[in-house]
Amino acid sequence: QVQLVESGGGLVQPGGSLRLSCVASGSILSINAMGWYRQAPGKQRELVATITWGGNTNYADSVKGRFTISRDSAKNAVYLQMNSLKPEDTAVYYCNGRIYGLSPRGFHDFWGQGTQVTVSS
């Protein structure tokens, strides 16, 4: 089964930086895209950034210029470098992957368990 394992969350002061990592493992034939979503208390889950395995990126307006998404195809991994963090960035961050697997066959969305990012002084 395909699994996504996240790491890198934690507590940081405003203006600081964090780097989130997500590694996919299991019966993977190919990856179409991976990305990061976040959910703050009382709010719906929102897109933060996505990257296709061809390298095309997409960012939410609120993080443009501050966050950078990247991928390592050899490791089936996606990263989110978060700079100039603001209290408004506080949320649970979830890794997502659009992955072609064998069980079941086809492209499906897989989700990590979520990692807490807290920006506070």
Secondary structure, DSSP 4 states (H G I P E B T S, - for coil): --EEEEE--EEE-TT--EEEEEEEESSEEEEEEEEEEEE-TTS--EEEEEEETTS-EEE-GGGTTTEEEEEEGGGTEEEEEE-S--GGG-EEEEEEEEEEEETTEEEEEEE---EEEEE--
